[in-house]
Amino acid sequence: MSESKITHPEWGVMKEQEFHPLTLKHQKDLENSYQAGDLFTDFYFWQANLGGYCMADMKQKVVVSPEHAFPLVRRIVDGAPHPGRRKKKKA
């Protein structure tokens, strides 16, 4: 009996030989671009743990931040994706 495991993609950078995921919004933007086959070469975003304003190049698989250039990584991980923020109900 083979059950199919639930997996999802996760985007992040390799920093000091450890995987550091990007914020969920940026992961979703990168994944949507990846699924559409339209790889960003100049995706600009804010990521505090990388030193601020960053630029991702999906074709060269790199994220350039004020601190350093880091390898951009897409990996498949076990489990369901994070549901994201819940929208507040308007009163």
PDB file of N, CA, C and O in Angstrom:
ATOM      1  N   MET A   1       0.841  -1.164   0.000  1.00  0.00           N
ATOM      2  CA  MET A   1       0.000   0.000   0.000  1.00  0.00           C
ATOM      3  C   MET A   1       0.899   1.245   0.000  1.00  0.00           C
ATOM      4  O   MET A   1       1.659   1.476   0.941  1.00  0.00           O
ATOM      5  N   SER A   2       0.799   2.033  -1.063  1.00  0.00           N
ATOM      6  CA  SER A   2       1.652   3.219  -1.128  1.00  0.00           C
ATOM      7  C   SER A   2       0.786   4.472  -1.042  1.00  0.00           C
ATOM      8  O   SER A   2      -0.032   4.749  -1.919  1.00  0.00           O
ATOM      9  N   GLU A   3       0.986   5.195   0.005  1.00  0.00           N
ATOM     10  CA  GLU A   3       0.274   6.456   0.164  1.00  0.00           C
ATOM     11  C   GLU A   3       1.134   7.570  -0.401  1.00  0.00           C
ATOM     12  O   GLU A   3       2.341   7.624  -0.165  1.00  0.00           O
ATOM     13  N   SER A   4       0.498   8.453  -1.147  1.00  0.00           N
ATOM     14  CA  SER A   4       1.280   9.569  -1.671  1.00  0.00           C
ATOM     15  C   SER A   4       1.431  10.616  -0.574  1.00  0.00           C
ATOM     16  O   SER A   4       0.459  11.064   0.035  1.00  0.00           O
ATOM     17  N   LYS A   5       2.678  10.985  -0.351  1.00  0.00           N
ATOM     18  CA  LYS A   5       2.959  11.971   0.682  1.00  0.00           C
ATOM     19  C   LYS A   5       2.635  13.362   0.154  1.00  0.00           C
ATOM     20  O   LYS A   5       2.807  13.649  -1.031  1.00  0.00           O
ATOM     21  N   ILE A   6       2.169  14.210   1.044  1.00  0.00           N
ATOM     22  CA  ILE A   6       1.912  15.600   0.692  1.00  0.00           C
ATOM     23  C   ILE A   6       3.235  16.354   0.782  1.00  0.00           C
ATOM     24  O   ILE A   6       3.938  16.299   1.791  1.00  0.00           O
ATOM     25  N   THR A   7       3.550  17.051  -0.290  1.00  0.00           N
ATOM     26  CA  THR A   7       4.769  17.859  -0.325  1.00  0.00           C
ATOM     27  C   THR A   7       4.433  19.232  -0.893  1.00  0.00           C
ATOM     28  O   THR A   7       3.368  19.434  -1.478  1.00  0.00           O
ATOM     29  N   HIS A   8       5.343  20.158  -0.715  1.00  0.00           N
ATOM     30  CA  HIS A   8       5.189  21.486  -1.306  1.00  0.00           C
ATOM     31  C   HIS A   8       6.559  22.113  -1.524  1.00  0.00           C
ATOM     32  O   HIS A   8       7.528  21.744  -0.861  1.00  0.00           O
ATOM     33  N   PRO A   9       6.641  23.068  -2.460  1.00  0.00           N
ATOM     34  CA  PRO A   9       7.918  23.741  -2.702  1.00  0.00           C
ATOM     35  C   PRO A   9       8.174  24.816  -1.653  1.00  0.00           C
ATOM     36  O   PRO A   9       7.248  25.416  -1.108  1.00  0.00           O
ATOM     37  N   GLU A  10       9.440  25.039  -1.391  1.00  0.00           N
ATOM     38  CA  GLU A  10       9.853  26.083  -0.457  1.00  0.00           C
ATOM     39  C   GLU A  10      11.046  26.800  -1.077  1.00  0.00           C
ATOM     40  O   GLU A  10      11.974  26.155  -1.565  1.00  0.00           O
ATOM     41  N   TRP A  11      11.028  28.128  -1.061  1.00  0.00           N
ATOM     42  CA  TRP A  11      12.102  28.941  -1.622  1.00  0.00           C
ATOM     43  C   TRP A  11      12.897  29.590  -0.510  1.00  0.00           C
ATOM     44  O   TRP A  11      12.330  30.050   0.482  1.00  0.00           O
ATOM     45  N   GLY A  12      14.203  29.629  -0.672  1.00  0.00           N
ATOM     46  CA  GLY A  12      15.051  30.273   0.317  1.00  0.00           C
ATOM     47  C   GLY A  12      16.460  30.415  -0.209  1.00  0.00           C
ATOM     48  O   GLY A  12      16.719  30.240  -1.400  1.00  0.00           O
ATOM     49  N   VAL A  13      17.364  30.732   0.693  1.00  0.00           N
ATOM     50  CA  VAL A  13      18.770  30.881   0.332  1.00  0.00           C
ATOM     51  C   VAL A  13      19.622  29.990   1.222  1.00  0.00           C
ATOM     52  O   VAL A  13      19.233  29.633   2.334  1.00  0.00           O
ATOM     53  N   MET A  14      20.775  29.647   0.713  1.00  0.00           N
ATOM     54  CA  MET A  14      21.760  28.930   1.520  1.00  0.00           C
ATOM     55  C   MET A  14      22.684  29.981   2.117  1.00  0.00           C
ATOM     56  O   MET A  14      23.396  30.683   1.399  1.00  0.00           O
ATOM     57  N   LYS A  15      22.661  30.077   3.436  1.00  0.00           N
ATOM     58  CA  LYS A  15      23.471  31.056   4.153  1.00  0.00           C
ATOM     59  C   LYS A  15      24.215  30.307   5.238  1.00  0.00           C
ATOM     60  O   LYS A  15      23.600  29.695   6.112  1.00  0.00           O
ATOM     61  N   GLU A  16      25.549  30.354   5.185  1.00  0.00           N
ATOM     62  CA  GLU A  16      26.389  29.644   6.141  1.00  0.00           C
ATOM     63  C   GLU A  16      26.023  28.151   6.189  1.00  0.00           C
ATOM     64  O   GLU A  16      25.927  27.552   7.260  1.00  0.00           O
ATOM     65  N   GLN A  17      25.827  27.578   5.016  1.00  0.00           N
ATOM     66  CA  GLN A  17      25.528  26.157   4.808  1.00  0.00           C
ATOM     67  C   GLN A  17      24.208  25.708   5.432  1.00  0.00           C
ATOM     68  O   GLN A  17      24.014  24.518   5.682  1.00  0.00           O
ATOM     69  N   GLU A  18      23.301  26.652   5.683  1.00  0.00           N
ATOM     70  CA  GLU A  18      21.968  26.318   6.183  1.00  0.00           C
ATOM     71  C   GLU A  18      20.929  26.958   5.279  1.00  0.00           C
ATOM     72  O   GLU A  18      21.145  28.034   4.721  1.00  0.00           O
ATOM     73  N   PHE A  19      19.798  26.278   5.142  1.00  0.00           N
ATOM     74  CA  PHE A  19      18.689  26.794   4.349  1.00  0.00           C
ATOM     75  C   PHE A  19      17.914  27.816   5.175  1.00  0.00           C
ATOM     76  O   PHE A  19      17.508  27.535   6.303  1.00  0.00           O
ATOM     77  N   HIS A  20      17.713  29.000   4.606  1.00  0.00           N
ATOM     78  CA  HIS A  20      16.934  30.057   5.254  1.00  0.00           C
ATOM     79  C   HIS A  20      15.764  30.401   4.335  1.00  0.00           C
ATOM     80  O   HIS A  20      15.976  30.989   3.275  1.00  0.00           O
ATOM     81  N   PRO A  21      14.532  30.046   4.716  1.00  0.00           N
ATOM     82  CA  PRO A  21      13.395  30.318   3.840  1.00  0.00           C
ATOM     83  C   PRO A  21      13.106  31.812   3.720  1.00  0.00           C
ATOM     84  O   PRO A  21      13.311  32.581   4.659  1.00  0.00           O
ATOM     85  N   LEU A  22      12.627  32.199   2.543  1.00  0.00           N
ATOM     86  CA  LEU A  22      12.169  33.563   2.343  1.00  0.00           C
ATOM     87  C   LEU A  22      10.785  33.712   2.973  1.00  0.00           C
ATOM     88  O   LEU A  22      10.150  32.714   3.315  1.00  0.00           O
ATOM     89  N   THR A  23      10.316  34.943   3.128  1.00  0.00           N
ATOM     90  CA  THR A  23       8.976  35.140   3.679  1.00  0.00           C
ATOM     91  C   THR A  23       7.956  34.491   2.736  1.00  0.00           C
ATOM     92  O   THR A  23       8.208  34.336   1.541  1.00  0.00           O
ATOM     93  N   LEU A  24       6.815  34.121   3.290  1.00  0.00           N
ATOM     94  CA  LEU A  24       5.810  33.382   2.523  1.00  0.00           C
ATOM     95  C   LEU A  24       5.362  34.126   1.270  1.00  0.00           C
ATOM     96  O   LEU A  24       5.185  33.507   0.221  1.00  0.00           O
ATOM     97  N   LYS A  25       5.177  35.440   1.361  1.00  0.00           N
ATOM     98  CA  LYS A  25       4.742  36.200   0.192  1.00  0.00           C
ATOM     99  C   LYS A  25       5.768  36.091  -0.932  1.00  0.00           C
ATOM    100  O   LYS A  25       5.401  35.884  -2.088  1.00  0.00           O
ATOM    101  N   HIS A  26       7.042  36.229  -0.602  1.00  0.00           N
ATOM    102  CA  HIS A  26       8.073  36.147  -1.635  1.00  0.00           C
ATOM    103  C   HIS A  26       8.174  34.731  -2.193  1.00  0.00           C
ATOM    104  O   HIS A  26       8.391  34.548  -3.391  1.00  0.00           O
ATOM    105  N   GLN A  27       8.017  33.723  -1.325  1.00  0.00           N
ATOM    106  CA  GLN A  27       8.029  32.336  -1.807  1.00  0.00           C
ATOM    107  C   GLN A  27       6.889  32.122  -2.799  1.00  0.00           C
ATOM    108  O   GLN A  27       7.075  31.487  -3.837  1.00  0.00           O
ATOM    109  N   LYS A  28       5.709  32.654  -2.477  1.00  0.00           N
ATOM    110  CA  LYS A  28       4.552  32.481  -3.363  1.00  0.00           C
ATOM    111  C   LYS A  28       4.783  33.181  -4.700  1.00  0.00           C
ATOM    112  O   LYS A  28       4.468  32.628  -5.753  1.00  0.00           O
ATOM    113  N   ASP A  29       5.335  34.400  -4.661  1.00  0.00           N
ATOM    114  CA  ASP A  29       5.622  35.128  -5.901  1.00  0.00           C
ATOM    115  C   ASP A  29       6.629  34.367  -6.769  1.00  0.00           C
ATOM    116  O   ASP A  29       6.440  34.250  -7.980  1.00  0.00           O
ATOM    117  N   LEU A  30       7.693  33.851  -6.156  1.00  0.00           N
ATOM    118  CA  LEU A  30       8.694  33.090  -6.905  1.00  0.00           C
ATOM    119  C   LEU A  30       8.101  31.798  -7.465  1.00  0.00           C
ATOM    120  O   LEU A  30       8.365  31.434  -8.612  1.00  0.00           O
ATOM    121  N   GLU A  31       7.299  31.107  -6.653  1.00  0.00           N
ATOM    122  CA  GLU A  31       6.706  29.846  -7.115  1.00  0.00           C
ATOM    123  C   GLU A  31       5.727  30.078  -8.259  1.00  0.00           C
ATOM    124  O   GLU A  31       5.702  29.304  -9.216  1.00  0.00           O
ATOM    125  N   ASN A  32       4.923  31.130  -8.174  1.00  0.00           N
ATOM    126  CA  ASN A  32       3.990  31.445  -9.261  1.00  0.00           C
ATOM    127  C   ASN A  32       4.748  31.718 -10.556  1.00  0.00           C
ATOM    128  O   ASN A  32       4.339  31.265 -11.625  1.00  0.00           O
ATOM    129  N   SER A  33       5.831  32.444 -10.463  1.00  0.00           N
ATOM    130  CA  SER A  33       6.663  32.719 -11.633  1.00  0.00           C
ATOM    131  C   SER A  33       7.269  31.424 -12.171  1.00  0.00           C
ATOM    132  O   SER A  33       7.284  31.191 -13.380  1.00  0.00           O
ATOM    133  N   TYR A  34       7.765  30.588 -11.268  1.00  0.00           N
ATOM    134  CA  TYR A  34       8.372  29.309 -11.638  1.00  0.00           C
ATOM    135  C   TYR A  34       7.351  28.417 -12.360  1.00  0.00           C
ATOM    136  O   TYR A  34       7.651  27.830 -13.399  1.00  0.00           O
ATOM    137  N   GLN A  35       6.141  28.326 -11.791  1.00  0.00           N
ATOM    138  CA  GLN A  35       5.105  27.470 -12.388  1.00  0.00           C
ATOM    139  C   GLN A  35       4.672  27.984 -13.760  1.00  0.00           C
ATOM    140  O   GLN A  35       4.317  27.199 -14.639  1.00  0.00           O
ATOM    141  N   ALA A  36       4.704  29.305 -13.938  1.00  0.00           N
ATOM    142  CA  ALA A  36       4.318  29.902 -15.219  1.00  0.00           C
ATOM    143  C   ALA A  36       5.437  29.792 -16.255  1.00  0.00           C
ATOM    144  O   ALA A  36       5.223  30.077 -17.433  1.00  0.00           O
ATOM    145  N   GLY A  37       6.630  29.378 -15.818  1.00  0.00           N
ATOM    146  CA  GLY A  37       7.762  29.272 -16.728  1.00  0.00           C
ATOM    147  C   GLY A  37       8.380  30.616 -17.064  1.00  0.00           C
ATOM    148  O   GLY A  37       9.161  30.734 -18.008  1.00  0.00           O
ATOM    149  N   ASP A  38       8.023  31.634 -16.280  1.00  0.00           N
ATOM    150  CA  ASP A  38       8.513  32.994 -16.509  1.00  0.00           C
ATOM    151  C   ASP A  38       9.442  33.366 -15.359  1.00  0.00           C
ATOM    152  O   ASP A  38       9.034  34.041 -14.414  1.00  0.00           O
ATOM    153  N   LEU A  39      10.699  32.918 -15.447  1.00  0.00           N
ATOM    154  CA  LEU A  39      11.634  33.108 -14.347  1.00  0.00           C
ATOM    155  C   LEU A  39      12.076  34.563 -14.233  1.00  0.00           C
ATOM    156  O   LEU A  39      12.531  35.167 -15.204  1.00  0.00           O
ATOM    157  N   PHE A  40      11.935  35.112 -13.033  1.00  0.00           N
ATOM    158  CA  PHE A  40      12.372  36.478 -12.769  1.00  0.00           C
ATOM    159  C   PHE A  40      13.891  36.574 -12.867  1.00  0.00           C
ATOM    160  O   PHE A  40      14.608  35.684 -12.409  1.00  0.00           O
ATOM    161  N   THR A  41      14.371  37.645 -13.458  1.00  0.00           N
ATOM    162  CA  THR A  41      15.810  37.919 -13.425  1.00  0.00           C
ATOM    163  C   THR A  41      16.099  39.132 -12.551  1.00  0.00           C
ATOM    164  O   THR A  41      17.254  39.430 -12.248  1.00  0.00           O
ATOM    165  N   ASP A  42      15.038  39.827 -12.151  1.00  0.00           N
ATOM    166  CA  ASP A  42      15.228  41.020 -11.310  1.00  0.00           C
ATOM    167  C   ASP A  42      14.033  41.209 -10.380  1.00  0.00           C
ATOM    168  O   ASP A  42      13.297  42.190 -10.487  1.00  0.00           O
ATOM    169  N   PHE A  43      13.854  40.271  -9.480  1.00  0.00           N
ATOM    170  CA  PHE A  43      12.769  40.303  -8.511  1.00  0.00           C
ATOM    171  C   PHE A  43      13.284  41.012  -7.250  1.00  0.00           C
ATOM    172  O   PHE A  43      14.134  40.479  -6.537  1.00  0.00           O
ATOM    173  N   TYR A  44      12.765  42.210  -6.985  1.00  0.00           N
ATOM    174  CA  TYR A  44      13.221  43.006  -5.843  1.00  0.00           C
ATOM    175  C   TYR A  44      12.277  42.817  -4.667  1.00  0.00           C
ATOM    176  O   TYR A  44      11.058  42.820  -4.838  1.00  0.00           O
ATOM    177  N   PHE A  45      12.837  42.652  -3.473  1.00  0.00           N
ATOM    178  CA  PHE A  45      12.018  42.421  -2.287  1.00  0.00           C
ATOM    179  C   PHE A  45      12.805  42.773  -1.036  1.00  0.00           C
ATOM    180  O   PHE A  45      14.029  42.899  -1.066  1.00  0.00           O
ATOM    181  N   TRP A  46      12.075  42.930   0.070  1.00  0.00           N
ATOM    182  CA  TRP A  46      12.676  43.225   1.369  1.00  0.00           C
ATOM    183  C   TRP A  46      12.742  41.945   2.179  1.00  0.00           C
ATOM    184  O   TRP A  46      11.737  41.249   2.329  1.00  0.00           O
ATOM    185  N   GLN A  47      13.914  41.630   2.700  1.00  0.00           N
ATOM    186  CA  GLN A  47      14.092  40.447   3.544  1.00  0.00           C
ATOM    187  C   GLN A  47      15.038  40.855   4.673  1.00  0.00           C
ATOM    188  O   GLN A  47      16.254  40.916   4.488  1.00  0.00           O
ATOM    189  N   ALA A  48      14.466  41.131   5.841  1.00  0.00           N
ATOM    190  CA  ALA A  48      15.250  41.673   6.962  1.00  0.00           C
ATOM    191  C   ALA A  48      16.421  40.776   7.350  1.00  0.00           C
ATOM    192  O   ALA A  48      17.513  41.277   7.617  1.00  0.00           O
ATOM    193  N   ASN A  49      16.214  39.447   7.387  1.00  0.00           N
ATOM    194  CA  ASN A  49      17.292  38.569   7.848  1.00  0.00           C
ATOM    195  C   ASN A  49      18.428  38.427   6.833  1.00  0.00           C
ATOM    196  O   ASN A  49      19.436  37.778   7.115  1.00  0.00           O
ATOM    197  N   LEU A  50      18.268  39.031   5.656  1.00  0.00           N
ATOM    198  CA  LEU A  50      19.360  39.049   4.677  1.00  0.00           C
ATOM    199  C   LEU A  50      19.978  40.446   4.565  1.00  0.00           C
ATOM    200  O   LEU A  50      20.830  40.679   3.708  1.00  0.00           O
ATOM    201  N   GLY A  51      19.560  41.359   5.412  1.00  0.00           N
ATOM    202  CA  GLY A  51      20.178  42.685   5.426  1.00  0.00           C
ATOM    203  C   GLY A  51      19.387  43.777   4.760  1.00  0.00           C
ATOM    204  O   GLY A  51      19.883  44.895   4.618  1.00  0.00           O
ATOM    205  N   GLY A  52      18.146  43.484   4.338  1.00  0.00           N
ATOM    206  CA  GLY A  52      17.319  44.541   3.772  1.00  0.00           C
ATOM    207  C   GLY A  52      16.837  44.248   2.365  1.00  0.00           C
ATOM    208  O   GLY A  52      16.336  43.163   2.072  1.00  0.00           O
ATOM    209  N   TYR A  53      16.999  45.246   1.495  1.00  0.00           N
ATOM    210  CA  TYR A  53      16.480  45.176   0.132  1.00  0.00           C
ATOM    211  C   TYR A  53      17.318  44.210  -0.695  1.00  0.00           C
ATOM    212  O   TYR A  53      18.539  44.348  -0.771  1.00  0.00           O
ATOM    213  N   CYS A  54      16.665  43.233  -1.315  1.00  0.00           N
ATOM    214  CA  CYS A  54      17.370  42.177  -2.057  1.00  0.00           C
ATOM    215  C   CYS A  54      16.862  42.096  -3.494  1.00  0.00           C
ATOM    216  O   CYS A  54      15.808  42.635  -3.831  1.00  0.00           O
ATOM    217  N   MET A  55      17.633  41.412  -4.328  1.00  0.00           N
ATOM    218  CA  MET A  55      17.241  41.144  -5.699  1.00  0.00           C
ATOM    219  C   MET A  55      17.509  39.674  -5.994  1.00  0.00           C
ATOM    220  O   MET A  55      18.610  39.173  -5.768  1.00  0.00           O
ATOM    221  N   ALA A  56      16.478  38.988  -6.504  1.00  0.00           N
ATOM    222  CA  ALA A  56      16.620  37.577  -6.868  1.00  0.00           C
ATOM    223  C   ALA A  56      16.690  37.445  -8.383  1.00  0.00           C
ATOM    224  O   ALA A  56      15.953  38.109  -9.112  1.00  0.00           O
ATOM    225  N   ASP A  57      17.579  36.585  -8.840  1.00  0.00           N
ATOM    226  CA  ASP A  57      17.681  36.222 -10.244  1.00  0.00           C
ATOM    227  C   ASP A  57      17.460  34.713 -10.315  1.00  0.00           C
ATOM    228  O   ASP A  57      18.337  33.927  -9.957  1.00  0.00           O
ATOM    229  N   MET A  58      16.268  34.322 -10.783  1.00  0.00           N
ATOM    230  CA  MET A  58      15.912  32.908 -10.800  1.00  0.00           C
ATOM    231  C   MET A  58      16.688  32.134 -11.858  1.00  0.00           C
ATOM    232  O   MET A  58      16.905  30.933 -11.701  1.00  0.00           O
ATOM    233  N   LYS A  59      17.107  32.793 -12.927  1.00  0.00           N
ATOM    234  CA  LYS A  59      17.860  32.094 -13.972  1.00  0.00           C
ATOM    235  C   LYS A  59      19.273  31.765 -13.505  1.00  0.00           C
ATOM    236  O   LYS A  59      19.798  30.690 -13.797  1.00  0.00           O
ATOM    237  N   GLN A  60      19.887  32.704 -12.773  1.00  0.00           N
ATOM    238  CA  GLN A  60      21.232  32.449 -12.255  1.00  0.00           C
ATOM    239  C   GLN A  60      21.194  31.808 -10.866  1.00  0.00           C
ATOM    240  O   GLN A  60      22.234  31.436 -10.321  1.00  0.00           O
ATOM    241  N   LYS A  61      19.999  31.680 -10.301  1.00  0.00           N
ATOM    242  CA  LYS A  61      19.783  31.061  -8.981  1.00  0.00           C
ATOM    243  C   LYS A  61      20.614  31.745  -7.898  1.00  0.00           C
ATOM    244  O   LYS A  61      21.391  31.115  -7.181  1.00  0.00           O
ATOM    245  N   VAL A  62      20.416  33.072  -7.810  1.00  0.00           N
ATOM    246  CA  VAL A  62      21.159  33.848  -6.821  1.00  0.00           C
ATOM    247  C   VAL A  62      20.264  34.949  -6.248  1.00  0.00           C
ATOM    248  O   VAL A  62      19.389  35.482  -6.931  1.00  0.00           O
ATOM    249  N   VAL A  63      20.506  35.272  -4.979  1.00  0.00           N
ATOM    250  CA  VAL A  63      19.882  36.424  -4.323  1.00  0.00           C
ATOM    251  C   VAL A  63      21.013  37.340  -3.892  1.00  0.00           C
ATOM    252  O   VAL A  63      21.937  36.920  -3.195  1.00  0.00           O
ATOM    253  N   VAL A  64      20.932  38.587  -4.311  1.00  0.00           N
ATOM    254  CA  VAL A  64      21.935  39.576  -3.943  1.00  0.00           C
ATOM    255  C   VAL A  64      21.316  40.494  -2.896  1.00  0.00           C
ATOM    256  O   VAL A  64      20.257  41.085  -3.111  1.00  0.00           O
ATOM    257  N   SER A  65      21.999  40.601  -1.759  1.00  0.00           N
ATOM    258  CA  SER A  65      21.532  41.464  -0.676  1.00  0.00           C
ATOM    259  C   SER A  65      22.628  42.471  -0.354  1.00  0.00           C
ATOM    260  O   SER A  65      23.734  42.372  -0.884  1.00  0.00           O
ATOM    261  N   PRO A  66      22.328  43.451   0.519  1.00  0.00           N
ATOM    262  CA  PRO A  66      23.387  44.382   0.925  1.00  0.00           C
ATOM    263  C   PRO A  66      24.555  43.665   1.611  1.00  0.00           C
ATOM    264  O   PRO A  66      25.683  44.158   1.585  1.00  0.00           O
ATOM    265  N   GLU A  67      24.293  42.509   2.223  1.00  0.00           N
ATOM    266  CA  GLU A  67      25.332  41.767   2.931  1.00  0.00           C
ATOM    267  C   GLU A  67      26.205  40.925   2.010  1.00  0.00           C
ATOM    268  O   GLU A  67      27.423  40.868   2.179  1.00  0.00           O
ATOM    269  N   HIS A  68      25.573  40.267   1.027  1.00  0.00           N
ATOM    270  CA  HIS A  68      26.280  39.206   0.311  1.00  0.00           C
ATOM    271  C   HIS A  68      25.418  38.724  -0.855  1.00  0.00           C
ATOM    272  O   HIS A  68      24.272  39.149  -1.005  1.00  0.00           O
ATOM    273  N   ALA A  69      25.967  37.849  -1.666  1.00  0.00           N
ATOM    274  CA  ALA A  69      25.200  37.113  -2.668  1.00  0.00           C
ATOM    275  C   ALA A  69      25.028  35.688  -2.138  1.00  0.00           C
ATOM    276  O   ALA A  69      25.982  35.071  -1.666  1.00  0.00           O
ATOM    277  N   PHE A  70      23.803  35.180  -2.224  1.00  0.00           N
ATOM    278  CA  PHE A  70      23.492  33.856  -1.692  1.00  0.00           C
ATOM    279  C   PHE A  70      22.879  32.985  -2.786  1.00  0.00           C
ATOM    280  O   PHE A  70      22.161  33.495  -3.646  1.00  0.00           O
ATOM    281  N   PRO A  71      23.152  31.679  -2.767  1.00  0.00           N
ATOM    282  CA  PRO A  71      22.478  30.779  -3.709  1.00  0.00           C
ATOM    283  C   PRO A  71      20.973  30.730  -3.423  1.00  0.00           C
ATOM    284  O   PRO A  71      20.551  30.555  -2.279  1.00  0.00           O
ATOM    285  N   LEU A  72      20.178  30.887  -4.475  1.00  0.00           N
ATOM    286  CA  LEU A  72      18.719  30.763  -4.374  1.00  0.00           C
ATOM    287  C   LEU A  72      18.368  29.289  -4.553  1.00  0.00           C
ATOM    288  O   LEU A  72      18.830  28.644  -5.494  1.00  0.00           O
ATOM    289  N   VAL A  73      17.548  28.763  -3.646  1.00  0.00           N
ATOM    290  CA  VAL A  73      17.245  27.336  -3.644  1.00  0.00           C
ATOM    291  C   VAL A  73      15.727  27.128  -3.629  1.00  0.00           C
ATOM    292  O   VAL A  73      15.002  27.771  -2.870  1.00  0.00           O
ATOM    293  N   ARG A  74      15.273  26.219  -4.483  1.00  0.00           N
ATOM    294  CA  ARG A  74      13.885  25.734  -4.430  1.00  0.00           C
ATOM    295  C   ARG A  74      13.973  24.280  -4.033  1.00  0.00           C
ATOM    296  O   ARG A  74      14.615  23.479  -4.712  1.00  0.00           O
ATOM    297  N   ARG A  75      13.323  23.939  -2.928  1.00  0.00           N
ATOM    298  CA  ARG A  75      13.353  22.546  -2.498  1.00  0.00           C
ATOM    299  C   ARG A  75      11.929  22.072  -2.229  1.00  0.00           C
ATOM    300  O   ARG A  75      11.031  22.860  -1.930  1.00  0.00           O
ATOM    301  N   ILE A  76      11.758  20.770  -2.345  1.00  0.00           N
ATOM    302  CA  ILE A  76      10.460  20.153  -2.074  1.00  0.00           C
ATOM    303  C   ILE A  76      10.519  19.571  -0.672  1.00  0.00           C
ATOM    304  O   ILE A  76      11.393  18.762  -0.360  1.00  0.00           O
ATOM    305  N   VAL A  77       9.586  19.989   0.167  1.00  0.00           N
ATOM    306  CA  VAL A  77       9.567  19.546   1.558  1.00  0.00           C
ATOM    307  C   VAL A  77       8.272  18.802   1.859  1.00  0.00           C
ATOM    308  O   VAL A  77       7.255  19.001   1.194  1.00  0.00           O
ATOM    309  N   ASP A  78       8.329  17.946   2.868  1.00  0.00           N
ATOM    310  CA  ASP A  78       7.157  17.174   3.271  1.00  0.00           C
ATOM    311  C   ASP A  78       6.143  18.061   3.969  1.00  0.00           C
ATOM    312  O   ASP A  78       6.495  19.054   4.606  1.00  0.00           O
ATOM    313  N   GLY A  79       4.870  17.682   3.838  1.00  0.00           N
ATOM    314  CA  GLY A  79       3.795  18.387   4.530  1.00  0.00           C
ATOM    315  C   GLY A  79       3.068  19.351   3.619  1.00  0.00           C
ATOM    316  O   GLY A  79       3.493  19.631   2.498  1.00  0.00           O
ATOM    317  N   ALA A  80       1.962  19.848   4.135  1.00  0.00           N
ATOM    318  CA  ALA A  80       1.156  20.812   3.388  1.00  0.00           C
ATOM    319  C   ALA A  80       1.796  22.191   3.489  1.00  0.00           C
ATOM    320  O   ALA A  80       2.480  22.489   4.468  1.00  0.00           O
ATOM    321  N   PRO A  81       1.580  23.032   2.484  1.00  0.00           N
ATOM    322  CA  PRO A  81       2.138  24.382   2.565  1.00  0.00           C
ATOM    323  C   PRO A  81       1.469  25.186   3.673  1.00  0.00           C
ATOM    324  O   PRO A  81       0.337  24.901   4.064  1.00  0.00           O
ATOM    325  N   HIS A  82       2.170  26.178   4.167  1.00  0.00           N
ATOM    326  CA  HIS A  82       1.619  27.068   5.184  1.00  0.00           C
ATOM    327  C   HIS A  82       0.412  27.781   4.584  1.00  0.00           C
ATOM    328  O   HIS A  82       0.475  28.225   3.437  1.00  0.00           O
ATOM    329  N   PRO A  83      -0.685  27.903   5.330  1.00  0.00           N
ATOM    330  CA  PRO A  83      -1.888  28.520   4.763  1.00  0.00           C
ATOM    331  C   PRO A  83      -1.753  30.017   4.524  1.00  0.00           C
ATOM    332  O   PRO A  83      -2.582  30.605   3.828  1.00  0.00           O
ATOM    333  N   GLY A  84      -0.732  30.639   5.084  1.00  0.00           N
ATOM    334  CA  GLY A  84      -0.573  32.091   4.925  1.00  0.00           C
ATOM    335  C   GLY A  84      -1.401  32.822   5.965  1.00  0.00           C
ATOM    336  O   GLY A  84      -1.995  32.216   6.857  1.00  0.00           O
ATOM    337  N   ARG A  85      -1.424  34.113   5.830  1.00  0.00           N
ATOM    338  CA  ARG A  85      -2.183  34.912   6.793  1.00  0.00           C
ATOM    339  C   ARG A  85      -3.676  34.784   6.519  1.00  0.00           C
ATOM    340  O   ARG A  85      -4.110  34.735   5.368  1.00  0.00           O
ATOM    341  N   ARG A  86      -4.433  34.731   7.575  1.00  0.00           N
ATOM    342  CA  ARG A  86      -5.889  34.714   7.418  1.00  0.00           C
ATOM    343  C   ARG A  86      -6.363  36.149   7.268  1.00  0.00           C
ATOM    344  O   ARG A  86      -5.906  37.054   7.966  1.00  0.00           O
ATOM    345  N   LYS A  87      -7.283  36.330   6.346  1.00  0.00           N
ATOM    346  CA  LYS A  87      -7.823  37.672   6.147  1.00  0.00           C
ATOM    347  C   LYS A  87      -8.798  37.997   7.267  1.00  0.00           C
ATOM    348  O   LYS A  87      -9.628  37.171   7.648  1.00  0.00           O
ATOM    349  N   LYS A  88      -8.685  39.201   7.784  1.00  0.00           N
ATOM    350  CA  LYS A  88      -9.597  39.615   8.849  1.00  0.00           C
ATOM    351  C   LYS A  88     -10.967  39.851   8.255  1.00  0.00           C
ATOM    352  O   LYS A  88     -11.111  40.406   7.166  1.00  0.00           O
ATOM    353  N   LYS A  89     -11.982  39.409   9.007  1.00  0.00           N
ATOM    354  CA  LYS A  89     -13.358  39.645   8.557  1.00  0.00           C
ATOM    355  C   LYS A  89     -13.723  41.093   8.818  1.00  0.00           C
ATOM    356  O   LYS A  89     -13.424  41.651   9.874  1.00  0.00           O
ATOM    357  N   LYS A  90     -14.371  41.682   7.838  1.00  0.00           N
ATOM    358  CA  LYS A  90     -14.795  43.080   8.011  1.00  0.00           C
ATOM    359  C   LYS A  90     -16.080  43.104   8.814  1.00  0.00           C
ATOM    360  O   LYS A  90     -16.998  42.320   8.573  1.00  0.00           O
ATOM    361  N   ALA A  91     -16.129  44.007   9.760  1.00  0.00           N
ATOM    362  CA  ALA A  91     -17.301  44.084  10.662  1.00  0.00           C
ATOM    363  C   ALA A  91     -18.484  44.716   9.977  1.00  0.00           C
ATOM    364  O   ALA A  91     -19.546  44.859  10.584  1.00  0.00           O
TER     365      ALA A  91
END
